Amino acid sequence: MYQSPNDFDFEANDDLNNDSSNQELTDENNFNNLSTKSLVQRKKQLEKLFIYLIGFGVGLGLVLALLLMIVLNRFGLTKKPYEIESQPQQTETLELDGV
């Protein structure tokens, strides 16, 4: 079975804790340096994205609903039972020749 290179030794001097990319993610200075202008800009972008996704979902749902109604009407599945025309059943009569 695979075992990690550090043999599950979780010490403070572990290589994973000293990784520069992890330090950047947890560095508090990065979070404090965000300007209010960039935060407002990000919020507006997320709001636009949210509105586009809602619009796409509603539009796709509308198209699918219309296609479904067209298919149901073509096959006659939207008619009420008393509106369905019953086709006359054919009865076969056997004619015997020579009898």
N, C-alpha and C positions, 0 to 999 in steps of 0.2 A: 504494500500500500504506500501511497505517496506521503512522505513526511517533509514538512517544511525545513529549509536549510538551517533554521535557528533551533531546531529540536524542541520546539515549544517552550523555549526559555524566554519569558517575557520580562525582561529587565528594563530599567530606565535607559540604559545605553544601547538599546536595540537599534539595528540599522533602520527599521521601519519608522521609528520615532525621530530619527535624525534626517530623514529624507527632506530635501528642500521643498519639494512640491507639497508635502503635507504641512510644512511650516507656513507656506504661503496661504493655505486654506484656513489655518487656524490662527493666523496672525491677526491680532485685534486692530492693529494699525490700518490694515487694509479696509476693514469695515468702517473705521472712523473717518477715513479719507474720502468717502463717497460724498459728493456734493449734492445739494438738494436739487440742483438743476438736472443732474443725471438721473436722480431718483424719479423726478417728475417725468422726464423723458421716457424712462423705462416703464413707468406706470401707464403712460399714454399708449406706448407700443403694445403692452399687454392688453389694454382695453380694446384696441383696434383688433388685435388677434382674436380676442374673445368674441367680439361682434362678428368678425368674418366667419368664425367657426359656427356660431349660432345661425347666421344667414345661410351658410353652406348646408347645415343640417336641415333647416326648414325647407330650403329649395330642393334638396335631394328627396326629402320626405314627400313633398308636393308632387314631384315628378313621378315617384314610385306609386303614389296613390292614384294619380291619373292613369298611369299605365295599367294598374290593377283593375280600375273601373272599366277601361276599354276592353280588357281581356274578359272580364266577367260578363259584360254586355254581349260580346261576340258569341260566347258559349251559352248565353241565355240563362245564366245563373242568378240574375238579379230579378227575374220574373217571379210573381207569386204563383202558387200552385194552380189556382183557377185560371190564370192567364196563359198557361202552357197549353198549346194545341195538341190534342191527342191524335196520333196518327192512327188511321183505321188499320186494324189487324187484318192481314190477308189470310183467308181460309182457303186451303187448297182442296180442290175437289178432284178426286181420282176418277178418271173415266176409263172404263174397261172396254177395250176394243174387242169386238167379236163375241160379246156375251149377250 
